[in-house]
Amino acid sequence: MKKAIFCILLLLAGALACIFIQRGARRMPDALSVIHNRKSVRHFTGAPVSRADLDIILKAAMAAPTAVNMQPWSFISITDRKILDSLSGVLPYAKMLDKAGAAIVVCAVPAKAFRSSAEIAVIDSTCAGENILLAVEAMGLGAVWTGVYPEKDRMDAVRSLLGVPDDIIPLNVIPIGYPTSQDKPKDKFKAKNIHWERW
Ligand SMILES: Cc1cc2nc3c(=O)[nH]c(=O)nc-3n(C[C@H](O)[C@H](O)[C@H](O)COP(=O)(O)O)c2cc1C
């Protein structure tokens, strides 16, 4: 009898543990929903983004494909309110940084790229940038690619504010935060942009 009660209690404890673990875990949408729902988010609540979440996002960034697997990139992960505000002040099209909870600057590193090519470093790092946008969407956060490269004045501003060396290319600044839900995905599918079999 005692054994039966013990087993029932054990089962109950297991079931409760499963419920709590599921509640704590993030529900991830499927890959195609993430791709189709990704949108530029420019309106944030102002809530901070945790380092744990940024680690997940950065891991997604580094899962991107690169020519000859050279991974010619570096990332600056920013959570400091003062730095976010300073970037917002110097980048005319990234004002939303003042409400973002964090930002990631994707940097292309030509010296690490296949044939030390700056072009290939930029292409590879762009793949990482898109992975960041998709991971953010999957996690229920919001982000927008704000352009830095190839605008010289923006590259200079980011280099001087964040101490980025001259041989490193700051590709973008990606503000990340909790969306206010004002921003919606656009339907950009156009059949006329597709050529079947040949141009
Ligand atoms: C190379 C590049 C540079 C961009 N620069 C900016 C920018 O400086 N500021 C901004 O608000 N959005 C910027 N965007 C986001 C685009 O405006 C946005 O992706 C486009 O309008 C399509 O909207 P969607 O992302 O919601 O699909 C940039 C996107 C790319 C790919």
The ligand as a Gaussian input file, in Angstrom:
#p B3LYP/6-31G(d) Opt

LIG

0 1
 C       21.427000      46.970000     -45.954000
 C       20.214000      47.447000     -45.175000
 C       20.253000      48.686000     -44.580000
 C       19.147000      49.140000     -43.829000
 N       19.246000      50.319000     -43.150000
 C       18.221000      50.701000     -42.350000
 C       18.366000      51.849000     -41.528000
 O       19.415000      52.499000     -41.493000
 N       17.327000      52.195000     -40.723000
 C       16.151000      51.481000     -40.710000
 O       15.235000      51.859000     -39.977000
 N       15.998000      50.371000     -41.481000
 C       17.000000      49.962000     -42.279000
 N       16.899000      48.783000     -43.006000
 C       15.646000      47.991000     -42.946000
 C       14.836000      48.140000     -44.232000
 O       14.293000      49.433000     -44.317000
 C       13.738000      47.043000     -44.237000
 O       14.323000      45.781000     -44.211000
 C       12.831000      47.179000     -45.465000
 O       12.081000      48.356000     -45.431000
 C       11.867000      45.993000     -45.579000
 O       11.048000      45.914000     -44.442000
 P       11.028000      44.599000     -43.539000
 O       12.408000      44.385000     -42.979000
 O       10.027000      44.899000     -42.460000
 O       10.629000      43.445000     -44.397000
 C       17.972000      48.327000     -43.737000
 C       17.971000      47.068000     -44.337000
 C       19.073000      46.617000     -45.036000
 C       19.059000      45.224000     -45.631000

